[in-house]
Amino acid sequence: MIFAVWVPLLMPLLAVPAARRLAESLPPRAAAWLLTGCAAVLAACTAAALGLLAVAGALRLPPVAAFGHLQRGLPGTDAVVTVPAAPIAGALLACGAIALARGALRHRAELRAARRTADGHALAGDLCVLPDTQPDAYALPGRPGRVVVTAGMLRALPSAEREALFAHERAHLAGRHHLFLLTVALAAAWHPLLRALRAPLAYALERWADEAAAARVGDRQLTARAIGRAALATRTHPAGPPRPGPALAATTGPVPRRVAALLSPEPPAARPRSRSVPGAHRLIAAALLACVAFSAAGAVDAAADLHQNVETAQGEHPGR
């Protein structure tokens, strides 16, 4: 356990850069799933490692050992490490749990407040029009989801571009993209390095919605113009009411890069695999898979080792 338990805590040092690099070579939808999945697995392994460290150190305390019916001390030579590391791991575990709960509650409160505001204005199907003069539009998740747009944004775009913008926001709602961002935000509560996955994930989600909108309206150039004009309108007018945290909007992120991608001759998913995933990217994918596998294996091995040591200390034959 003395070695395996540290693997999940250190693997994000390698896995996060690899995931960011690999996501750049994948279609937006695949990139979003990759980044979110890596964040969730690495966070779970980190939480497990912290818990194992805390338990291993606590079991060496006489009151805890008596409560666990240990007839003798835990075997092994890792006491010099686990005993001082246990309170630190316990404190980090408590901080992570508190941050996780606060993040989830804040997300829920912001979503409820935003929906109360939206429901108090004019609705046309899933479209909610706010009377604000500042241009803005965003996808407000919920049941049902809403596409919120201000009167200023409606005046800033011609009819065809409005439909492309609405298609973009509806793609966010259909894909439940806010849950991807929430997963990575909560994962970062367990390991601070996972915060570095949020920016590439937000870009992948916007590109996912861009491509969905372009397919919906059947015109990539129109979609690019709509996103560019909407982003320009929001930047050339005074800031309006604050946008809800869980909301996603077409005007966020590196808009010029997204517009350039939409103006490319073909969508990323249609490009030949040999160009989109060259040999170097395959090596990165293999390295990332190895990092995630080692992280999970380290947590499982440490848990099995601790369980065997507890059985030995209880006077039971290991494996029985």
PyMOL commands that set and color helices and strands:
alter all, ss='L'
color gray80, all
select helices_A, chain A and resi 4-10+12-23+28-58+62-67+79-119+151-156+159-175+177-187+192-217+220-235+255-262+268-270+273-276+279-313
alter helices_A, ss='H'
color red, helices_A
select strands_A, chain A and resi 122-124+127-130+137-140+146-150
alter strands_A, ss='S'
color yellow, strands_A
deselect
rebuild
show_as cartoon
